[in-house]
Each structure stands twice: as C-alpha cells, then as structure tokens.
Amino acid sequence: MPQMGVSVAEGTVTKWLKQVGDTVALDEPLLEISTDKVDTEVPSPGEGIVAQILVEEGATVDVGTVLAVIAAADASPTAAAEPAPPPVAEPEPVAPVASEPGPGATAPPVQLVETGNGKTFVSPVVARIAAEHGVDPGRITGTGTGGRVTKKDILAYIESGAAASAAPDPVAPVTPEPTAAQPAAAPPAAPPVAPVAPSPAPPRAPEPVGEATVLPGESVEPMTAMRRGVMEHMRRSVDTSAHVTSAIEVDMSKVVAIRERLKAEYQKSHGVNPTYLAFIARATVDTLAEYPWVNAEIRGESIVTRRFVNLGVAVSLAEGKGLIVPVIKHAEDLNLLGMARQIADIAERARTKKLLPDDVQGGTFTITNPGGYGTFHGTPIISQPQVGILGTYALVKRPWVVQDELGHDVIAIRPLMNITLTYDHRLVDGAYAGQFLRDLRQRLESWTEA
C-alpha cells in the first residue's frame, strides 16, 4: 500500500485491474485504491506476471502492507505460484518516556493510546476522531496490523452508538479495616431513608441496520473511504465556520462574445475549450489579490493572508460516487488559456482516478460550478481551513434593464448568471464580501482580454 500523502495512514483496495496469472508492464495500472482523501489508480512498480494477490477487494490495510507479488515473466509456473514467506513479526514498540514539550514544539505524527494489551499506535486521523467524539480508542477492538485501531474501526464504533453508552464502572467506597490497637467503632445508626422511585433506564442506542433488516426495495452498499471523508469534512466545516452566503447577478454579454470568438482558435491550436468557468476563475484570482481576507485562513488567534492563490475547483464524480477538489497551484501566474488548460486537466484526472493526494491539498480558495446542471442558486459549504467558496450557476437569458445610446432605460435580453460567495463570518464581514462580489462582477462585465 503506497504512502498517498503525509497524513494518510491506510487505504482500501477497491478494484484489482489485473488478476493472478496476468502479465503486467512497468507503470501499467495494477489496482485502484481509496483513501479518505482521493480515489486513484496504483501503477505497477515492475513488470512480469501477477503471482499472488494478498489483499482482497474491499479490505483496508496500513500503508506499507504488501498487496501482491509480481514474478519475473520468465519464471517457472511453480516459482511464480510459490507463496511468499510469512512476514517476520516485529517486536512490540517501546512506549516513549513522556517529557515536557519545548517552546514551539508540534504534535507528534502519531499518538499512543492505552489498550488492554499495552501500548499501540494510533494514526493522527483516528486520534482526531477520538478526541472529537470523546472516545477512548483503548475500548475498541482494532482490525489493523497488530490489533491497531483503524479509521474504519472507530467510525463503526461511533455509528453503533457504543461510544454514547460507554461509561466508567462505578467504584464502591472502601471502609478502612480496624487495627488491633484500635477496636472497631460501632457504626452510627443510619438515618431513615425516604423511599426513592427507581430512575428509568437510559435509552438503548439503536442497533445498526444489517442485511437481515433491509426492507423490500432497499439496497445496502458499504460507504467508500472517500464518501466517509466527504461526510466528516462537511460536518466539521459546518461545526467550525459561521457560514453566510451573498449573491450577485452578472451580465455575461462580453464574456459570451469573447468566448465565441476564441472557442474555435483554442480548440484547434491548443485542444482546449475556454469554458465560462475559466473566465470566472481568472477574474476571481485577480479580485482575490485586492481582498486578501477572502483568500485567508484563521489559525488560532491569528489571521493568515497570502500573496498567492491555490485555487480549488470542485469536481463531482460519476453517479454521485464522490466529490473531490483538486487544486491549481499558484493560479495567479496563469492567463486565460493557462487557466482553461489547468481546469480541463484536473477535471479529467479526477474522473479517471489519476489524481494523487498532493493534488487535492494546499487550496486557499475554492470554486464550485453546479450551474452546469441548470441550478441557479446555492449555498456551498466552505472547504476547511479556507474562509470562502465561490458558486457559479446557470447562464440564462432574461429580460434586463439597460441604457441605450441616449441614456434611456430600455429592456433587453441578456445572458445572466448568479454568482454566490459563501464566507466565514468569523473573519469576512458582509460589506467586505459584497465589495468582493461587486468588483468581480465589474471585471466580468468589462472583460477585454483576448
């Protein structure tokens, strides 16, 4: 299992693209894996024949776990089918001696928790989920290597309701034994106790739904690691940021005209389609330079602003299988053609599972484009730890009041688009957000770049 990003400790094998006995070339796609950040293909690290598959589809294993064995293409069938030697058991990790952290010290990459069998490693993801839900990982039976508690284990434990019902056993008071030199004192007479009505038993946590309880017409499928990651991230964002959404209408007449003029040239000479999203992204990056708090981050009691824009672009996967936000690094260096190329590239790699975890990290501001499906308004959720996300919606022709050459108000048919800015009101005020949208609209309505 490859290391798919610094914070990724495990992955799930979702599909084997080669089977035992198949020939595989160097860097040819061998299998698909899923983590809490990305679904991607894993290329073969060598060439030969797939001799063994050691991890079946649907299994979640730690980074570094051997997934398959590839034998040389000229190996004999007996040698190719010979099972790999069993892994040598590693000694129990020694618990480090606790010491006082020095100034500026950061949290260790992994944490240790007490279990019934001593100390065991817990990944940063599991440690964070445990802290958020007040769960002691030592109460959970781990299915990872060496009994390690995985993210799948702790999420299943929380969803089963066991975390809410777990409570420490009451400790009975201990009466000291009398010594030989001191006779036991007669216990004082107990005061009369009024009868107490028995307290009702706490409600039992609902039992998880299993296959036996599925109703006719229902179907059950396991939640993917990506969907779990989306679920957790969205819930955490709502709990963290004070979400507010402002909207503005934009007359896209000039953008439409320039796009029509550039479309044939871009497709013929560069093989790329200049979408409306490319125009909006280019104008957004320029506007962010004037409104740094929209491109900022809250870190504790500090406000972090940047002189660069790492632009995230939300991409939905087929059949609602997930949502991923690949990032265009240093988008401020791109012109319109470069922006169109980058958007097309990340969207294609997202849908063909060619992205790596580093491709979806480091974003400072995000654009989502549900308007391609006809929606005209929405309230997107901010991607943490960012403080803003722009929503672009359907381009529709509507009656619009404009001025003629004499300065008189007249009604004309114009291509209009609603654009929303959802922002974290802890940092961005309504007036600041409104000014950002106003200047973004001005750039789009007066577009002159060829």
C-alpha positions as MATLAB code, in Angstrom:
seq = 'MPQMGVSVAEGTVTKWLKQVGDTVALDEPLLEISTDKVDTEVPSPGEGIVAQILVEEGATVDVGTVLAVIAAADASPTAAAEPAPPPVAEPEPVAPVASEPGPGATAPPVQLVETGNGKTFVSPVVARIAAEHGVDPGRITGTGTGGRVTKKDILAYIESGAAASAAPDPVAPVTPEPTAAQPAAAPPAAPPVAPVAPSPAPPRAPEPVGEATVLPGESVEPMTAMRRGVMEHMRRSVDTSAHVTSAIEVDMSKVVAIRERLKAEYQKSHGVNPTYLAFIARATVDTLAEYPWVNAEIRGESIVTRRFVNLGVAVSLAEGKGLIVPVIKHAEDLNLLGMARQIADIAERARTKKLLPDDVQGGTFTITNPGGYGTFHGTPIISQPQVGILGTYALVKRPWVVQDELGHDVIAIRPLMNITLTYDHRLVDGAYAGQFLRDLRQRLESWTEA';
ca = [
       0.000    0.000    0.000;
       1.725    3.210   -1.149;
       2.090    6.326    1.004;
      -0.581    8.563   -0.570;
       0.158   11.784    1.284;
       1.725   12.686    4.617;
      -1.440   12.283    6.709;
      -2.732    9.114    5.011;
      -2.074    6.036    7.184;
      -4.226    3.416    5.427;
      -6.016    2.658    2.196;
      -8.770    0.402    0.852;
      -8.328   -1.844   -2.182;
     -11.387   -1.090   -4.291;
     -10.614   -2.975   -7.505;
      -7.889   -5.202   -8.907;
      -7.251   -4.348  -12.572;
      -5.056   -7.445  -13.001;
      -5.640  -10.983  -11.739;
      -3.292  -13.839  -10.816;
      -1.556  -15.065  -13.968;
      -1.991  -11.784  -15.873;
       1.015  -10.074  -17.417;
       1.661   -6.525  -16.230;
       4.061   -3.899  -17.581;
       6.025   -1.320  -15.625;
       3.770    1.627  -14.633;
       0.685   -0.105  -16.059;
      -2.372    0.384  -13.784;
      -2.449   -2.572  -11.391;
      -5.254   -1.758   -8.943;
      -7.477    1.023   -7.647;
      -7.348    2.188   -4.037;
      -9.415    4.586   -1.964;
      -8.316    6.765    0.945;
     -10.151    9.432    2.909;
      -8.703   11.999    0.501;
      -8.718   10.544   -3.009;
      -9.561    7.542   -5.198;
      -6.683    6.690   -7.508;
      -5.017    4.012   -9.607;
      -1.764    2.425   -8.444;
       0.735    1.691  -11.221;
       2.759   -1.498  -11.197;
       6.241   -0.984   -9.699;
       7.691   -3.627  -12.028;
       6.931   -5.896  -14.942;
       6.184   -9.596  -15.027;
       3.335  -11.908  -14.038;
       0.968  -11.362  -11.112;
       1.878  -14.383   -8.972;
      -0.174  -13.602   -5.866;
      -2.840  -11.184   -4.677;
      -2.513  -10.866   -0.907;
      -5.199   -8.264   -0.153;
      -8.702   -8.785   -1.495;
     -11.034   -6.089   -2.800;
     -12.768   -4.166   -0.028;
     -10.017   -4.742    2.548;
      -8.457   -1.763    4.349;
      -4.779   -2.097    5.235;
      -1.962    0.073    6.562;
       0.486    1.948    4.383;
       3.407   -0.369    3.606;
       1.337   -3.569    3.547;
       2.312   -5.946    0.722;
      -0.615   -6.104   -1.699;
       0.618   -8.501   -4.382;
       3.624  -10.426   -5.668;
       4.892   -9.934   -9.230;
       7.156  -12.663  -10.571;
       9.556  -12.366  -13.484;
       7.903  -13.100  -16.825;
      10.327  -15.996  -17.492;
       9.815  -17.588  -14.057;
       8.545  -21.149  -13.982;
       4.891  -21.639  -13.023;
       5.995  -23.382   -9.834;
       8.219  -20.484   -8.821;
       5.562  -17.943   -9.708;
       2.923  -19.703   -7.642;
       5.219  -20.343   -4.665;
       3.783  -18.452   -1.704;
       5.794  -15.616   -0.264;
       7.441  -16.271    3.102;
       5.360  -15.126    6.056;
       6.256  -11.684    7.363;
       8.562  -11.601   10.356;
       6.757  -10.360   13.422;
       8.128   -7.050   14.588;
       8.822   -6.516   18.296;
       6.337   -4.571   20.360;
       7.074   -0.843   20.104;
       8.555    0.598   23.278;
       6.479    3.368   24.781;
       8.454    6.633   24.752;
       9.201    8.399   28.030;
       6.969   11.431   28.372;
       8.835   14.718   28.546;
       7.852   18.323   28.766;
       7.426   19.808   25.273;
       9.749   22.669   24.500;
       8.583   26.023   23.196;
       7.218   25.849   19.687;
       7.006   22.069   19.810;
       4.475   20.469   17.483;
       2.305   17.402   17.954;
       3.908   14.077   17.019;
       2.756   12.480   13.747;
       1.255    9.502   15.594;
      -0.085    9.076   19.098;
      -0.015    6.249   21.610;
      -3.093    5.134   23.491;
      -3.504    2.604   26.305;
      -5.234   -0.631   25.385;
      -5.831   -3.861   27.206;
      -2.629   -5.290   25.726;
      -0.341   -2.353   26.451;
       0.628    0.484   24.114;
      -0.405    0.565   20.487;
      -0.065    3.097   17.687;
      -2.980    5.269   16.572;
      -2.863    7.347   13.373;
      -3.464   11.136   13.508;
      -6.849   10.674   11.788;
      -8.024    8.156   14.393;
      -6.687   10.310   17.232;
      -8.554   13.376   15.956;
     -11.857   11.494   15.519;
     -11.477   10.014   19.010;
     -10.895   13.466   20.511;
     -13.866   14.997   18.662;
     -16.272   12.304   19.890;
     -14.785   11.751   23.344;
     -13.947    8.121   22.546;
     -11.197    6.095   24.225;
      -9.549    4.071   21.407;
      -8.478    1.547   24.035;
     -12.099    0.337   24.260;
     -12.207   -0.543   20.555;
     -11.136   -3.857   19.065;
      -8.779   -2.969   16.232;
      -8.667   -4.822   12.929;
      -5.434   -3.253   11.692;
      -1.981   -4.750   11.800;
      -1.122   -5.902   15.335;
      -4.621   -5.013   16.521;
      -4.235   -1.323   15.628;
      -7.442    0.684   15.648;
      -8.138    1.951   12.127;
     -10.347    4.797   10.993;
     -12.934    2.244    9.835;
     -12.954    0.687   13.318;
     -13.534    3.936   15.219;
     -16.220    5.189   12.802;
     -18.090    1.877   13.083;
     -17.794    2.080   16.882;
     -19.244    5.613   16.947;
     -22.053    4.841   14.481;
     -23.094    1.775   16.510;
     -23.907    4.014   19.492;
     -21.398    2.248   21.711;
     -19.494    5.485   22.333;
     -22.550    7.170   23.825;
     -23.355    4.252   26.099;
     -19.776    3.611   27.285;
     -19.222    4.908   30.819;
     -16.743    4.065   33.593;
     -17.859    1.470   36.141;
     -18.828    2.971   39.492;
     -16.278    2.459   42.261;
     -17.683    1.248   45.606;
     -16.477    3.181   48.705;
     -13.893    1.290   50.774;
     -14.274    1.116   54.590;
     -10.885    1.057   56.362;
     -10.120   -2.120   58.385;
      -9.802   -1.551   62.170;
      -6.329   -2.125   63.627;
      -5.577   -4.388   66.635;
      -4.837   -1.386   68.885;
      -7.982    0.358   67.884;
     -11.243   -1.548   68.285;
     -13.798   -1.115   65.632;
     -16.240    1.611   66.433;
     -19.879    0.774   66.397;
     -21.410    2.064   63.214;
     -23.681    5.051   63.735;
     -27.369    4.487   63.382;
     -28.410    5.164   59.851;
     -30.963    7.963   59.426;
     -34.319    6.979   57.995;
     -34.220    6.976   54.214;
     -37.195    8.104   52.233;
     -38.243    5.697   49.503;
     -36.812    6.666   46.111;
     -38.533    5.849   42.874;
     -36.272    3.871   40.564;
     -34.819    6.004   37.767;
     -35.763    4.960   34.280;
     -33.137    3.044   32.376;
     -31.238    5.094   29.769;
     -32.436    4.621   26.210;
     -30.530    1.981   24.321;
     -28.565    3.004   21.298;
     -30.223    1.925   18.066;
     -28.915   -1.283   16.644;
     -27.051   -0.935   13.353;
     -29.036   -1.892   10.312;
     -27.892   -5.228    8.935;
     -28.744   -7.194    5.852;
     -31.473   -9.063    7.732;
     -33.431   -5.846    8.342;
     -33.300   -4.490    4.786;
     -36.818   -3.852    3.547;
     -38.072   -4.907    0.129;
     -36.975   -2.414   -2.470;
     -33.936   -1.288   -0.437;
     -30.304   -1.981   -1.208;
     -27.275   -1.623    1.044;
     -23.712   -0.935   -0.016;
     -20.651   -0.134    2.099;
     -19.629    3.503    2.329;
     -16.383    4.218    0.498;
     -13.418    5.851    2.185;
     -13.906    8.923    0.005;
     -17.571    9.292    0.992;
     -16.634    8.907    4.655;
     -14.041   11.627    4.180;
     -16.540   13.958    2.488;
     -19.092   13.289    5.223;
     -16.624   14.018    8.008;
     -15.183   17.130    6.299;
     -18.579   18.703    5.571;
     -19.852   18.125    9.100;
     -16.662   19.553   10.608;
     -16.857   22.635    8.360;
     -20.433   23.407    9.419;
     -19.420   22.992   13.063;
     -16.366   25.244   12.604;
     -17.288   28.198   10.378;
     -20.100   30.743   10.658;
     -21.479   30.240    7.142;
     -23.098   33.191    5.339;
     -23.890   33.372    1.609;
     -24.205   36.528   -0.513;
     -25.252   36.525   -4.186;
     -24.953   38.842   -7.159;
     -26.251   38.840  -10.764;
     -23.738   39.295  -13.576;
     -24.371   40.310  -17.181;
     -22.075   37.937  -19.064;
     -22.612   39.513  -22.505;
     -18.964   40.434  -23.102;
     -17.673   37.115  -21.808;
     -20.079   35.245  -24.089;
     -18.963   37.265  -27.122;
     -15.231   36.828  -26.431;
     -15.652   33.136  -25.718;
     -17.429   32.582  -29.026;
     -14.575   34.317  -30.811;
     -11.832   32.352  -29.011;
     -13.502   28.946  -28.896;
     -12.554   27.710  -32.389;
      -8.983   29.019  -32.083;
      -8.389   27.449  -28.649;
      -9.790   24.087  -29.707;
      -7.846   23.988  -32.994;
      -4.486   25.321  -31.785;
      -4.437   24.194  -28.163;
      -7.013   21.397  -27.879;
      -8.848   23.078  -25.015;
     -12.331   24.546  -24.602;
     -12.440   28.033  -22.996;
     -15.352   27.402  -20.623;
     -17.194   30.117  -18.712;
     -15.597   28.677  -15.575;
     -12.152   29.564  -16.936;
     -13.193   33.216  -17.368;
     -14.693   33.345  -13.873;
     -11.663   31.665  -12.310;
      -9.286   34.107  -13.996;
     -11.343   37.113  -12.805;
     -11.679   35.620   -9.307;
      -7.918   35.240   -8.875;
      -7.403   38.892   -9.856;
     -10.098   40.025   -7.407;
      -8.673   37.944   -4.552;
      -5.453   39.954   -4.830;
      -7.464   43.014   -3.750;
      -9.383   41.219   -0.975;
      -6.771   39.140    0.887;
      -9.093   38.204    3.756;
     -11.254   36.166    1.350;
      -8.094   34.207    0.482;
      -7.082   33.859    4.133;
      -7.127   31.351    6.979;
      -7.828   31.556   10.706;
      -5.088   29.925   12.777;
      -5.941   30.124   16.443;
      -5.967   33.834   17.291;
      -4.147   34.841   14.092;
      -5.252   35.757   10.546;
      -3.035   34.344    7.787;
      -3.133   36.059    4.372;
      -1.227   35.120    1.221;
       0.284   36.689   -1.864;
      -0.558   33.586   -3.899;
      -3.771   31.726   -4.808;
      -4.020   27.939   -4.786;
      -7.393   27.611   -6.463;
      -9.514   24.551   -5.706;
     -12.095   23.501   -8.316;
     -14.820   21.126   -7.099;
     -15.342   18.103   -9.381;
     -18.239   15.685   -8.934;
     -17.621   12.059   -9.822;
     -19.981    9.952  -11.911;
     -23.253    8.749  -10.356;
     -22.716   10.746   -7.183;
     -19.841    8.487   -6.123;
     -17.950   11.342   -4.553;
     -16.816   14.946   -4.624;
     -13.183   15.916   -4.990;
     -11.478   19.314   -5.073;
      -8.183   19.245   -6.992;
      -6.048   22.357   -6.582;
      -4.432   24.593   -9.210;
      -1.241   25.786   -7.504;
      -0.194   29.436   -7.991;
      -3.181   30.252  -10.186;
      -2.127   33.920  -10.174;
       0.569   33.036  -12.736;
      -1.931   31.779  -15.347;
      -3.563   33.687  -18.186;
      -6.955   32.698  -19.618;
      -5.508   29.935  -21.828;
      -3.430   28.529  -18.980;
      -6.441   28.561  -16.665;
      -8.585   26.734  -19.237;
      -5.878   24.088  -19.674;
      -5.458   23.533  -15.944;
      -9.206   23.221  -15.294;
      -9.586   20.687  -18.117;
      -6.569   18.711  -16.876;
      -7.591   18.393  -13.214;
     -11.197   17.555  -14.113;
     -10.068   14.773  -16.458;
      -7.597   13.332  -13.933;
     -10.197   13.468  -11.166;
     -12.733   11.483  -13.184;
     -10.177    8.935  -14.417;
      -8.640    8.391  -10.941;
      -5.251    9.814  -11.885;
      -5.015   12.310   -9.004;
      -2.636   11.940   -6.079;
      -3.328   13.233   -2.544;
      -0.916   16.140   -3.076;
      -3.172   17.279   -5.960;
      -6.048   17.913   -3.527;
      -4.112   19.622   -0.738;
      -2.993   23.179   -0.086;
      -6.017   25.025   -1.503;
      -6.585   28.612   -0.334;
      -9.915   29.351   -2.100;
     -12.439   27.161   -3.931;
     -14.865   27.496   -6.841;
     -17.781   25.104   -7.330;
     -19.802   25.042  -10.545;
     -23.208   23.364  -10.112;
     -24.621   25.712  -12.768;
     -23.564   23.263  -15.442;
     -26.608   21.184  -14.412;
     -29.042   24.100  -14.607;
     -29.179   25.213  -10.956;
     -29.449   28.974  -10.469;
     -28.588   29.373   -6.779;
     -26.975   27.540   -3.888;
     -25.172   27.821   -0.543;
     -21.941   25.779   -0.793;
     -20.052   24.610    2.293;
     -16.585   26.048    2.870;
     -13.600   23.723    2.469;
     -11.653   23.945    5.728;
      -9.456   25.722    6.670;
     -10.392   28.181    3.927;
     -12.804   31.043    4.633;
     -14.581   31.353    1.285;
     -16.052   29.409   -1.634;
     -17.489   30.836   -4.855;
     -20.534   29.245   -6.501;
     -21.246   29.730  -10.221;
     -24.672   28.929  -11.613;
     -26.628   28.501  -14.847;
     -26.184   31.057  -17.608;
     -29.720   32.017  -18.701;
     -31.175   34.651  -20.994;
     -33.557   37.011  -19.214;
     -35.058   40.491  -19.683;
     -32.669   43.071  -18.261;
     -32.870   46.843  -17.899;
     -30.014   48.601  -19.726;
     -29.356   52.077  -21.080;
     -29.471   52.872  -24.779;
     -27.151   55.276  -26.606;
     -29.287   58.197  -25.400;
     -29.050   57.153  -21.765;
     -32.649   55.966  -21.589;
     -33.634   52.800  -19.692;
     -34.730   50.033  -22.036;
     -35.422   46.315  -21.681;
     -33.014   43.964  -23.429;
     -32.402   40.217  -23.444;
     -29.053   39.469  -21.771;
     -27.193   36.294  -20.683;
     -27.208   36.497  -16.889;
     -25.510   34.391  -14.240;
     -25.949   34.244  -10.472;
     -22.675   34.051   -8.551;
     -22.565   33.405   -4.815;
     -19.863   33.841   -2.210;
     -20.179   31.712    0.922;
     -17.817   33.072    3.569;
     -16.813   32.516    7.161;
     -18.406   35.392    9.059;
     -15.866   34.980   11.857;
     -13.396   36.755    9.557;
     -15.221   38.106    6.494;
     -17.932   40.710    7.084;
     -20.953   41.162    4.831;
     -19.770   44.520    3.478;
     -16.338   43.102    2.617;
     -17.958   40.135    0.840;
     -20.309   42.465   -1.037;
     -17.417   44.605   -2.242;
     -15.592   41.485   -3.434;
     -18.627   40.364   -5.459;
     -19.140   43.876   -6.850;
     -15.573   44.070   -8.161;
     -15.728   40.524   -9.535;
     -18.878   41.459  -11.457;
     -17.172   44.595  -12.790;
     -14.291   42.516  -14.159;
     -16.626   40.053  -15.903;
     -18.924   42.725  -17.352;
     -15.998   44.766  -18.740;
     -13.856   41.860  -19.977;
     -11.355   42.920  -22.632;
      -8.688   40.167  -22.539;
      -8.401   38.308  -25.803;
];
